[in-house]
Amino acid sequence: MVAGAGLAGLATAVWLAQAGHRVTLVEKRGRLGGRTISFEVPGIEGRVDNGQHLFAGCYEALLRYVDTIGSRDKLLWDVPPFAIKTGPDHLLTLRAPRWLPGPLRRAVGLSWMVWPPIPLRERPAALRTWARIARAALRPAPELDDLTVDRWFRQIGAPESLRALVLDQFVIGLLNEKTERVSASMFVQTLHWIGKRALSGNTRAGDAVWPRVSLHELFVAPAERYLRAHGAQIVVGVGVTDIEILDDKLTGVRLSDGRTIEVDAAVLTLPPWSLTTLLDRGRLGQYDHFTPVRKIEPAPISSVYVWLDRPLGMRRLAENLRDTTIEWVFDTTGMHGVETEAGHCYSLAVSASWDVVHLPNAEFTAAALESLAKHYPEAAEAEVLRTHVIHQPQATFSAQPGFDELRLPQRTPIEGLFLAGDWTETGMPSTMEAAAESAVRAVDAVGDHLGTTAPPSDTSD
Ligand SMILES: Cc1cc2nc3c(=O)[nH]c(=O)nc-3n(C[C@H](O)[C@H](O)[C@H](O)COP(=O)(O)OP(=O)(O)OC[C@H]3O[C@@H](n4cnc5c(N)ncnc54)[C@H](O)[C@@H]3O)c2cc1C
């Protein structure tokens, strides 16, 4: 049994089914997808996502999942997502001739970061900061988990100008948390694994990859079809309420519809805040092993989708704004490549949106439109046809100092019971890749337990 049908649960179920296991997938909500869902908005053709999701060429486990369910053709590969907009006419982005070969084009194109457009006297300190960051990322030190990124940047003398232009937003973009709250260790570990994948031959590790369809069509519907074709049972609207344990061995799983199902193995892929409820109410709470999960806190993301009667003339599919409420403008219509009658759709997002997550929709929308007006002259002429606000207070986990200690491995002290989910041990931030990587590890552990080898394959079948 796999409990929870977010990406971690879907990938675990798909790969277990692929390995020939008889899988039951149980999801508490009425639909599959977890934090990667899409829904219908009245008057809009197709589905709207719960927020723009970006993934990178280094998301190898997620790409493997996409390959297994056969939806790689629904991805749009782009150059690295560095596009900093400091004003209507100023965009710092990849600047290199297109004819240069891939890796060289990226290196040349992003070389401005080494000598960034900040006051000249601060550039040597900026260079030293990059060198310190690179050195720390080479061998992440566990002590960094005692510090926030903000404190660490101060310690290494990162100039304020570099922080304001590049660094702080880079951290927020990677970790969905403010520099004053997030662990320096998480930042450095993230750079470490991206760098490792780049150096191991993945020349597109740092590239952006955009969904060309809704998250539902990319991740969820193909997985559902795959599972049904492989004989899996899918149960929605029913949650796990307790675990049956005898002599530290899993014997069954109790469900909210009153049934108890006997299983050979169960993988719980619930987010930390849902697992905490299970600890409070059920037998798992008796095991100290799970206690750390209670301390994991969520972090919010807020978005407003805006449909305009014309495009804004963006140079990149995603641009990172400075000095406005909105941090990211994503050209959703540009990514999907289809203009609809509803107008040209943009997703305007704020990561770690502590400052705006409680704003009423009208106030947040007004601030978002003001951000657009400040950076895009075309916005002044454009008619706003429709808007749709989505505040997600529990979008990701918040990797505060001490977070390394709170992550649990996929194997548990209870024989036959396993965990997966973006928050479990992977060394990665709260991302779709962490969810998929946790599934790789959980499937491996289940395979060991059941005496089968069940490595996720990288081809669709
Ligand atoms: C707005 C937004 C933007 C994001 N942007 C990005 C991005 O750009 N790039 C990126 O990589 N990541 C991004 N993320 C993060 C990414 O979506 C998550 O890290 C990932 O989807 C987590 O997957 P998961 O399977 O671990 O958890 P979830 O998706 O939360 O899945 C857990 C599932 O368990 C179910 N459940 C809970 N309790 C029970 C129970 N008792 N019984 C059965 N089922 C239960 C839940 O309903 C849920 O479906 C974003 C997230 C949000 C919300």
The ligand as an SDF file (V2000), in Angstrom:
LIG
                    3D

 53 58  0  0  0  0  0  0  0  0999 V2000
    2.6280   26.7150   -5.1690 C   0  0  0  0  0  0  0  0  0  0  0  0
    3.7690   25.7390   -5.1340 C   0  0  0  0  0  0  0  0  0  0  0  0
    4.8630   25.9460   -5.9620 C   0  0  0  0  0  0  0  0  0  0  0  0
    5.9250   25.0410   -5.9520 C   0  0  0  0  0  0  0  0  0  0  0  0
    6.9460   25.2450   -6.8160 N   0  0  0  0  0  0  0  0  0  0  0  0
    7.8770   24.2790   -6.9560 C   0  0  0  0  0  0  0  0  0  0  0  0
    8.8590   24.3830   -7.9830 C   0  0  0  0  0  0  0  0  0  0  0  0
    8.8750   25.3410   -8.7640 O   0  0  0  0  0  0  0  0  0  0  0  0
    9.7810   23.3910   -8.0870 N   0  0  0  0  0  0  0  0  0  0  0  0
    9.7760   22.2970   -7.2550 C   0  0  0  0  0  0  0  0  0  0  0  0
   10.5950   21.3950   -7.4430 O   0  0  0  0  0  0  0  0  0  0  0  0
    8.8660   22.1970   -6.2530 N   0  0  0  0  0  0  0  0  0  0  0  0
    7.9250   23.1440   -6.0900 C   0  0  0  0  0  0  0  0  0  0  0  0
    6.9800   23.0340   -5.1060 N   0  0  0  0  0  0  0  0  0  0  0  0
    7.1050   21.9570   -4.1150 C   0  0  0  0  0  0  0  0  0  0  0  0
    6.5890   20.6220   -4.6230 C   0  0  0  0  0  0  0  0  0  0  0  0
    5.2790   20.7650   -5.1520 O   0  0  0  0  0  0  0  0  0  0  0  0
    6.5500   19.6310   -3.4410 C   0  0  0  0  0  0  0  0  0  0  0  0
    7.8360   19.5440   -2.8690 O   0  0  0  0  0  0  0  0  0  0  0  0
    6.1480   18.2220   -3.8810 C   0  0  0  0  0  0  0  0  0  0  0  0
    5.0300   18.2560   -4.7320 O   0  0  0  0  0  0  0  0  0  0  0  0
    5.8270   17.4020   -2.6200 C   0  0  0  0  0  0  0  0  0  0  0  0
    5.3490   16.1180   -2.9850 O   0  0  0  0  0  0  0  0  0  0  0  0
    5.0420   15.0370   -1.8500 P   0  0  0  0  0  0  0  0  0  0  0  0
    4.5020   13.8420   -2.5490 O   0  0  0  0  0  0  0  0  0  0  0  0
    6.2260   14.8670   -0.9750 O   0  0  0  0  0  0  0  0  0  0  0  0
    3.9060   15.6750   -0.9060 O   0  0  0  0  0  0  0  0  0  0  0  0
    2.3900   16.0530   -1.2430 P   0  0  0  0  0  0  0  0  0  0  0  0
    2.2820   16.5220   -2.6410 O   0  0  0  0  0  0  0  0  0  0  0  0
    1.9460   16.9730   -0.1730 O   0  0  0  0  0  0  0  0  0  0  0  0
    1.5980   14.6770   -1.1520 O   0  0  0  0  0  0  0  0  0  0  0  0
    1.1410   14.1060    0.0400 C   0  0  0  0  0  0  0  0  0  0  0  0
   -0.2360   13.5150   -0.1810 C   0  0  0  0  0  0  0  0  0  0  0  0
   -0.6320   12.8000    0.9960 O   0  0  0  0  0  0  0  0  0  0  0  0
   -2.0200   12.9860    1.1730 C   0  0  0  0  0  0  0  0  0  0  0  0
   -2.3870   12.6370    2.5610 N   0  0  0  0  0  0  0  0  0  0  0  0
   -2.2370   13.3710    3.6790 C   0  0  0  0  0  0  0  0  0  0  0  0
   -2.6630   12.6780    4.7600 N   0  0  0  0  0  0  0  0  0  0  0  0
   -3.0780   11.4780    4.3000 C   0  0  0  0  0  0  0  0  0  0  0  0
   -3.6090   10.3090    4.9450 C   0  0  0  0  0  0  0  0  0  0  0  0
   -3.7980   10.2550    6.2710 N   0  0  0  0  0  0  0  0  0  0  0  0
   -3.9260    9.2390    4.1680 N   0  0  0  0  0  0  0  0  0  0  0  0
   -3.7520    9.2610    2.8200 C   0  0  0  0  0  0  0  0  0  0  0  0
   -3.2600   10.3470    2.1750 N   0  0  0  0  0  0  0  0  0  0  0  0
   -2.9090   11.4340    2.8990 C   0  0  0  0  0  0  0  0  0  0  0  0
   -2.2100   14.4520    0.8220 C   0  0  0  0  0  0  0  0  0  0  0  0
   -3.5700   14.7490    0.5620 O   0  0  0  0  0  0  0  0  0  0  0  0
   -1.3070   14.5820   -0.4080 C   0  0  0  0  0  0  0  0  0  0  0  0
   -2.0140   14.2900   -1.6010 O   0  0  0  0  0  0  0  0  0  0  0  0
    5.9130   23.9340   -5.0700 C   0  0  0  0  0  0  0  0  0  0  0  0
    4.8220   23.7350   -4.2230 C   0  0  0  0  0  0  0  0  0  0  0  0
    3.7470   24.6060   -4.2660 C   0  0  0  0  0  0  0  0  0  0  0  0
    2.5620   24.3410   -3.3890 C   0  0  0  0  0  0  0  0  0  0  0  0
  1  2  1  0
  2  3  1  0
  2 52  2  0
  3  4  2  0
  4  5  1  0
  4 50  1  0
  5  6  2  0
  6  7  1  0
  6 13  1  0
  7  8  2  0
  7  9  1  0
  9 10  1  0
 10 11  2  0
 10 12  1  0
 12 13  2  0
 13 14  1  0
 14 15  1  0
 14 50  1  0
 15 16  1  0
 16 17  1  0
 16 18  1  0
 18 19  1  0
 18 20  1  0
 20 21  1  0
 20 22  1  0
 22 23  1  0
 23 24  1  0
 24 25  2  0
 24 26  1  0
 24 27  1  0
 27 28  1  0
 28 29  2  0
 28 30  1  0
 28 31  1  0
 31 32  1  0
 32 33  1  0
 33 34  1  0
 33 48  1  0
 34 35  1  0
 35 36  1  0
 35 46  1  0
 36 37  1  0
 36 45  1  0
 37 38  2  0
 38 39  1  0
 39 40  1  0
 39 45  2  0
 40 41  1  0
 40 42  2  0
 42 43  1  0
 43 44  2  0
 44 45  1  0
 46 47  1  0
 46 48  1  0
 48 49  1  0
 50 51  2  0
 51 52  1  0
 52 53  1  0
M  END
$$$$
